[in-house]
Amino acid sequence: MISNVLDRAKSESSMVVNDPKGEVFEATAGHMQRAGFRVVVIDPEDLTRSARFNPLLEAKTDIELEQVAEILIRAGGSGSQKDAFWDHGAIRLVCVLLKLLRRSSREEAGYFTL
């Protein structure tokens, strides 16, 4: 994997590398940065070094917040039709909470990063 990353760097192509142990990152990040690549880490177990994405800052309308709520619930659900009632209720609840969070935190927009 490490040699593949370094070889692809020669062609200046963008990459997404799945590296659960962080070994590829440790071996290649310095070289990649020196070569001009922007190296981003998403590590939910170590948020001090992880990049963050805040979907609430990107969602400008209530419809977009509803889409975020649906994505969050559907990502963790079974997706079966028999759970549709509960999924719909969860989506509505999360949507209300997201709207409340957005409206009450406008002046502190940077504090609700996921």
MDTraj code that builds the backbone (N, CA, C; nanometers):
import mdtraj as md
import numpy as np

residues = "MET ILE SER ASN VAL LEU ASP ARG ALA LYS SER GLU SER SER MET VAL VAL ASN ASP PRO LYS GLY GLU VAL PHE GLU ALA THR ALA GLY HIS MET GLN ARG ALA GLY PHE ARG VAL VAL VAL ILE ASP PRO GLU ASP LEU THR ARG SER ALA ARG PHE ASN PRO LEU LEU GLU ALA LYS THR ASP ILE GLU LEU GLU GLN VAL ALA GLU ILE LEU ILE ARG ALA GLY GLY SER GLY SER GLN LYS ASP ALA PHE TRP ASP HIS GLY ALA ILE ARG LEU VAL CYS VAL LEU LEU LYS LEU LEU ARG ARG SER SER ARG GLU GLU ALA GLY TYR PHE THR LEU".split()
xyz = np.array([
    [0.0825, -0.1185, 0.0000],
    [0.0000, 0.0000, 0.0000],
    [0.0874, 0.1256, 0.0000],
    [0.1919, 0.1258, 0.0800],
    [0.2785, 0.2440, 0.0892],
    [0.3421, 0.2736, -0.0461],
    [0.3911, 0.1716, -0.1134],
    [0.4536, 0.1941, -0.2444],
    [0.3511, 0.2423, -0.3468],
    [0.2267, 0.1946, -0.3368],
    [0.1214, 0.2415, -0.4276],
    [0.0944, 0.3902, -0.4080],
    [0.0882, 0.4337, -0.2830],
    [0.0646, 0.5754, -0.2542],
    [0.1786, 0.6595, -0.3098],
    [0.2999, 0.6183, -0.2855],
    [0.4155, 0.6948, -0.3337],
    [0.4236, 0.6953, -0.4865],
    [0.3886, 0.5843, -0.5505],
    [0.3876, 0.5794, -0.6971],
    [0.2809, 0.6716, -0.7557],
    [0.1632, 0.6705, -0.6953],
    [0.0554, 0.7567, -0.7454],
    [0.0877, 0.9036, -0.7242],
    [0.1681, 0.9337, -0.6250],
    [0.2074, 1.0726, -0.6003],
    [0.2873, 1.1275, -0.7177],
    [0.3598, 1.0414, -0.7860],
    [0.4387, 1.0847, -0.9022],
    [0.3495, 1.1348, -1.0151],
    [0.2290, 1.0809, -1.0236],
    [0.1367, 1.1232, -1.1295],
    [0.0474, 1.2384, -1.0843],
    [0.0727, 1.2883, -0.9645],
    [-0.0004, 1.4020, -0.9080],
    [-0.1515, 1.3796, -0.9056],
    [-0.1939, 1.2585, -0.8789],
    [-0.3368, 1.2305, -0.8722],
    [-0.3866, 1.2421, -0.7290],
    [-0.5139, 1.2764, -0.7150],
    [-0.5764, 1.2812, -0.5831],
    [-0.5992, 1.1393, -0.5340],
    [-0.5991, 1.1226, -0.4020],
    [-0.6154, 0.9894, -0.3449],
    [-0.7013, 0.9947, -0.2195],
    [-0.7715, 0.8865, -0.1965],
    [-0.8364, 0.8602, -0.0688],
    [-0.7821, 0.7255, -0.0240],
    [-0.7200, 0.7224, 0.0934],
    [-0.6556, 0.6009, 0.1417],
    [-0.7245, 0.5573, 0.2702],
    [-0.7735, 0.4342, 0.2720],
    [-0.8322, 0.3768, 0.3924],
    [-0.7182, 0.3150, 0.4729],
    [-0.6909, 0.3744, 0.5877],
    [-0.5725, 0.3360, 0.6661],
    [-0.6100, 0.3273, 0.8141],
    [-0.6833, 0.2225, 0.8551],
    [-0.7330, 0.2146, 0.9925],
    [-0.6248, 0.2195, 1.1001],
    [-0.5080, 0.1644, 1.0719],
    [-0.4016, 0.1627, 1.1729],
    [-0.3143, 0.2873, 1.1688],
    [-0.3235, 0.3656, 1.0625],
    [-0.2429, 0.4862, 1.0519],
    [-0.1015, 0.4625, 1.0030],
    [-0.0716, 0.3393, 0.9627],
    [0.0647, 0.3063, 0.9197],
    [0.1024, 0.3743, 0.7883],
    [0.0100, 0.3783, 0.6938],
    [0.0379, 0.4418, 0.5648],
    [0.0561, 0.5920, 0.5846],
    [-0.0262, 0.6493, 0.6693],
    [-0.0135, 0.7924, 0.6991],
    [0.1239, 0.8226, 0.7573],
    [0.1630, 0.7470, 0.8573],
    [0.2924, 0.7712, 0.9222],
    [0.4083, 0.7596, 0.8237],
    [0.3981, 0.6638, 0.7317],
    [0.5082, 0.6397, 0.6382],
    [0.5110, 0.7370, 0.5207],
    [0.3967, 0.7971, 0.4862],
    [0.3921, 0.8754, 0.3622],
    [0.3535, 1.0220, 0.3787],
    [0.2940, 1.0603, 0.4901],
    [0.2391, 1.1961, 0.5031],
    [0.3444, 1.3043, 0.4840],
    [0.4589, 1.2894, 0.5463],
    [0.5640, 1.3904, 0.5339],
    [0.6090, 1.4079, 0.3902],
    [0.6340, 1.2968, 0.3234],
    [0.6761, 1.3016, 0.1827],
    [0.5684, 1.3672, 0.0963],
    [0.4436, 1.3283, 0.1195],
    [0.3335, 1.3818, 0.0390],
    [0.3190, 1.5326, 0.0593],
    [0.3315, 1.5787, 0.1827],
    [0.3218, 1.7222, 0.2094],
    [0.4371, 1.7978, 0.1437],
    [0.5565, 1.7445, 0.1521],
    [0.6718, 1.8089, 0.0868],
    [0.6548, 1.8133, -0.0648],
    [0.5824, 1.7166, -0.1188],
    [0.5576, 1.7119, -0.2633],
    [0.4428, 1.8037, -0.3040],
    [0.3840, 1.8724, -0.2061],
    [0.2787, 1.9683, -0.2371],
    [0.1370, 1.9179, -0.2204],
    [0.1213, 1.7964, -0.1717],
    [-0.0124, 1.7429, -0.1496],
    [-0.0708, 1.7967, -0.0195],
    [-0.1998, 1.8140, -0.0186],
    [-0.2721, 1.8470, 0.1038],
    [-0.3152, 1.7136, 0.1649],
    [-0.2633, 1.6820, 0.2826],
    [-0.2925, 1.5550, 0.3487],
    [-0.3956, 1.5809, 0.4580],
    [-0.5072, 1.5110, 0.4510],
    [-0.6163, 1.5276, 0.5466],
    [-0.6422, 1.3934, 0.6134],
    [-0.6573, 1.3951, 0.7449],
    [-0.6845, 1.2734, 0.8218],
    [-0.8242, 1.2836, 0.8808],
    [-0.9009, 1.1771, 0.8682],
    [-1.0298, 1.1670, 0.9362],
    [-1.0152, 1.0527, 1.0351],
    [-1.0082, 1.0879, 1.1626],
    [-0.9842, 0.9893, 1.2676],
    [-1.0820, 1.0128, 1.3817],
    [-1.1952, 0.9414, 1.3838],
    [-1.2944, 0.9631, 1.4885],
    [-1.2462, 0.9259, 1.6286],
    [-1.1355, 0.8526, 1.6384],
    [-1.0828, 0.8151, 1.7690],
    [-0.9832, 0.9163, 1.8232],
    [-0.9329, 1.0053, 1.7389],
    [-0.8389, 1.1094, 1.7822],
    [-0.8773, 1.2408, 1.7151],
    [-0.9733, 1.3092, 1.7743],
    [-1.0258, 1.4314, 1.7140],
    [-0.9265, 1.5465, 1.7167],
    [-0.8178, 1.5338, 1.7941],
    [-0.7191, 1.6418, 1.7976],
    [-0.6421, 1.6513, 1.6667],
    [-0.6308, 1.5408, 1.5934],
    [-0.5597, 1.5455, 1.4657],
    [-0.6511, 1.5217, 1.3460],
    [-0.7781, 1.5069, 1.3712],
    [-0.8727, 1.4738, 1.2657],
    [-0.9305, 1.5991, 1.2007],
    [-0.9505, 1.5911, 1.0692],
    [-1.0241, 1.6963, 0.9992],
    [-1.1700, 1.6867, 1.0426],
    [-1.2392, 1.7959, 1.0335],
    [-1.3796, 1.7979, 1.0746],
    [-1.4654, 1.8510, 0.9610],
    [-1.5892, 1.8073, 0.9611],
    [-1.6867, 1.8562, 0.8649],
    [-1.8119, 1.8909, 0.9423],
    [-1.8641, 2.0082, 0.9198],
    [-1.9827, 2.0524, 0.9905],
    [-2.0984, 2.0660, 0.8925],
    [-2.1839, 1.9641, 0.8829],
    [-2.2955, 1.9726, 0.7888],
    [-2.3945, 2.0819, 0.8248],
    [-2.3978, 2.1233, 0.9507],
    [-2.4915, 2.2284, 0.9897],
    [-2.4516, 2.3637, 0.9334],
    [-2.3235, 2.3873, 0.9162],
    [-2.2807, 2.5131, 0.8551],
    [-2.3107, 2.5144, 0.7059],
    [-2.3122, 2.3980, 0.6439],
    [-2.3391, 2.3886, 0.5006],
    [-2.4881, 2.3911, 0.4699],
    [-2.5707, 2.3456, 0.5627],
    [-2.7155, 2.3407, 0.5415],
    [-2.7737, 2.4795, 0.5659],
    [-2.8109, 2.5472, 0.4590],
    [-2.8583, 2.6859, 0.4689],
    [-3.0091, 2.6962, 0.4866],
    [-3.0831, 2.5959, 0.4432],
    [-3.2293, 2.6016, 0.4490],
    [-3.2821, 2.4888, 0.5375],
    [-3.4098, 2.5006, 0.5740],
    [-3.4727, 2.3947, 0.6525],
    [-3.4770, 2.2633, 0.5740],
    [-3.4962, 2.2723, 0.4442],
    [-3.4991, 2.1503, 0.3620],
    [-3.3636, 2.0798, 0.3668],
    [-3.2560, 2.1571, 0.3615],
    [-3.1227, 2.0961, 0.3693],
    [-3.0986, 2.0344, 0.5066],
    [-3.1490, 2.0975, 0.6128],
    [-3.1376, 2.0373, 0.7464],
    [-3.2158, 1.9065, 0.7531],
    [-3.3322, 1.9037, 0.6905],
    [-3.4109, 1.7806, 0.6865],
    [-3.3340, 1.6704, 0.6134],
    [-3.2625, 1.7073, 0.5082],
    [-3.1822, 1.6088, 0.4354],
    [-3.0684, 1.5562, 0.5227],
    [-3.0054, 1.6446, 0.6000],
    [-2.8992, 1.6013, 0.6920],
    [-2.9565, 1.5043, 0.7949],
    [-3.0726, 1.5375, 0.8515],
    [-3.1358, 1.4498, 0.9505],
    [-3.1655, 1.3128, 0.8901],
    [-3.2172, 1.3116, 0.7685],
    [-3.2490, 1.1839, 0.7039],
    [-3.1228, 1.1017, 0.6781],
    [-3.0173, 1.1668, 0.6340],
    [-2.8913, 1.0955, 0.6096],
    [-2.8383, 1.0342, 0.7389],
    [-2.8438, 1.1120, 0.8479],
    [-2.7940, 1.0619, 0.9761],
    [-2.8721, 0.9399, 1.0232],
    [-3.0040, 0.9447, 1.0109],
    [-3.0870, 0.8339, 1.0585],
    [-3.0761, 0.7136, 0.9656],
    [-3.0824, 0.7362, 0.8371],
    [-3.0765, 0.6243, 0.7415],
    [-2.9412, 0.5533, 0.7467],
    [-2.8363, 0.6261, 0.7779],
    [-2.7031, 0.5655, 0.7839],
    [-2.6936, 0.4619, 0.8952],
    [-2.7702, 0.4786, 1.0009],
    [-2.7622, 0.3854, 1.1126],
    [-2.8774, 0.2886, 1.1206],
    [-2.9752, 0.3016, 1.0321],
    [-3.0946, 0.2193, 1.0410],
    [-3.0861, 0.0916, 0.9610],
    [-3.1869, 0.0085, 0.9807],
    [-3.1915, -0.1192, 0.9100],
    [-3.2425, -0.1024, 0.7680],
    [-3.3201, 0.0036, 0.7453],
    [-3.3722, 0.0276, 0.6115],
    [-3.4921, -0.0580, 0.5755],
    [-3.5387, -0.1411, 0.6676],
    [-3.6531, -0.2258, 0.6357],
    [-3.7823, -0.1460, 0.6462],
    [-3.8818, -0.1870, 0.5710],
    [-4.0096, -0.1162, 0.5691],
    [-4.0815, -0.1243, 0.7034],
    [-4.0593, -0.2309, 0.7785],
    [-4.1298, -0.2420, 0.9058],
    [-4.0790, -0.1403, 1.0079],
    [-3.9591, -0.0853, 0.9854],
    [-3.9056, 0.0182, 1.0734],
    [-3.9352, 0.1588, 1.0228],
    [-4.0112, 0.1718, 0.9155],
    [-4.0358, 0.3021, 0.8537],
    [-4.0999, 0.3996, 0.9526],
    [-4.1933, 0.3531, 1.0338],
    [-4.2586, 0.4408, 1.1316],
    [-4.1557, 0.4996, 1.2274],
    [-4.0675, 0.4149, 1.2797],
    [-3.9675, 0.4598, 1.3762],
    [-3.8613, 0.5460, 1.3090],
    [-3.8220, 0.5080, 1.1886],
    [-3.7247, 0.5891, 1.1146],
    [-3.7798, 0.7285, 1.0884],
    [-3.9046, 0.7363, 1.0456],
    [-3.9657, 0.8663, 1.0168],
    [-3.9728, 0.9512, 1.1436],
    [-4.0111, 0.8895, 1.2554],
    [-4.0154, 0.9630, 1.3823],
    [-3.8782, 1.0116, 1.4249],
    [-3.7774, 0.9278, 1.4066],
    [-3.6407, 0.9673, 1.4420],
    [-3.5922, 1.0809, 1.3530],
    [-3.6237, 1.0747, 1.2244],
    [-3.5848, 1.1820, 1.1324],
    [-3.6495, 1.3130, 1.1747],
    [-3.7771, 1.3087, 1.2088],
    [-3.8464, 1.4312, 1.2513],
    [-3.7852, 1.4871, 1.3791],
    [-3.7533, 1.4000, 1.4751],
    [-3.6931, 1.4448, 1.6006],
    [-3.5558, 1.5069, 1.5766],
    [-3.4711, 1.4392, 1.5007],
    [-3.3372, 1.4918, 1.4726],
    [-3.3474, 1.6233, 1.3958],
    [-3.4409, 1.6320, 1.3041],
    [-3.4594, 1.7548, 1.2268],
    [-3.4954, 1.8718, 1.3185],
    [-3.5868, 1.8500, 1.4098],
    [-3.6247, 1.9556, 1.5047],
    [-3.5050, 1.9961, 1.5898],
    [-3.4287, 1.8984, 1.6368],
    [-3.3112, 1.9294, 1.7185],
    [-3.2052, 2.0050, 1.6392],
    [-3.1844, 1.9678, 1.5141],
    [-3.0879, 2.0387, 1.4299],
    [-3.1315, 2.1825, 1.4047],
    [-3.2604, 2.2021, 1.3795],
    [-3.3118, 2.3381, 1.3581],
    [-3.2961, 2.4215, 1.4844],
    [-3.3261, 2.3622, 1.5991],
    [-3.3099, 2.4327, 1.7259],
    [-3.1639, 2.4681, 1.7495],
    [-3.0759, 2.3744, 1.7257],
    [-2.9330, 2.3984, 1.7430],
    [-2.8845, 2.5096, 1.6509],
    [-2.9255, 2.5051, 1.5259],
    [-2.8824, 2.6082, 1.4306],
    [-2.9336, 2.7453, 1.4718],
    [-3.0582, 2.7539, 1.5095],
    [-3.1166, 2.8840, 1.5436],
    [-3.0617, 2.9391, 1.6744],
    [-3.0345, 2.8527, 1.7706],
    [-2.9864, 2.9013, 1.9002],
    [-2.8361, 2.9238, 1.9014],
    [-2.7669, 2.8771, 1.7987],
    [-2.6208, 2.8851, 1.7989],
    [-2.5646, 2.9686, 1.6848],
    [-2.6437, 3.0528, 1.6252],
    [-2.5943, 3.1305, 1.5105],
    [-2.4722, 3.2137, 1.5467],
    [-2.4717, 3.2731, 1.6650],
    [-2.3574, 3.3556, 1.7032],
    [-2.2367, 3.2714, 1.7433],
    [-2.2572, 3.1428, 1.7698],
    [-2.1482, 3.0525, 1.8059],
    [-2.1373, 2.9420, 1.7016],
    [-2.1419, 2.9776, 1.5752],
    [-2.1518, 2.8807, 1.4657],
    [-2.0408, 2.7767, 1.4664],
    [-1.9241, 2.8104, 1.5138],
    [-1.8141, 2.7154, 1.5107],
    [-1.8188, 2.6095, 1.6176],
    [-1.9153, 2.6149, 1.7078],
    [-1.9152, 2.5234, 1.8215],
    [-1.9983, 2.3984, 1.8016],
    [-2.0631, 2.3798, 1.6867],
    [-2.1390, 2.2562, 1.6705],
    [-2.0848, 2.1698, 1.5586],
    [-1.9556, 2.1607, 1.5529],
    [-1.8900, 2.0745, 1.4555],
    [-1.9052, 1.9286, 1.4960],
    [-1.9341, 1.8440, 1.3983],
    [-1.9447, 1.6997, 1.4255],
    [-1.8102, 1.6349, 1.4114],
])
top = md.Topology()
chain = top.add_chain()
for i, resn in enumerate(residues, 1):
    res = top.add_residue(resn, chain, resSeq=i)
    for name in ("N", "CA", "C"):
        top.add_atom(name, md.element.get_by_symbol(name[0]), res)
traj = md.Trajectory(xyz[None], top)
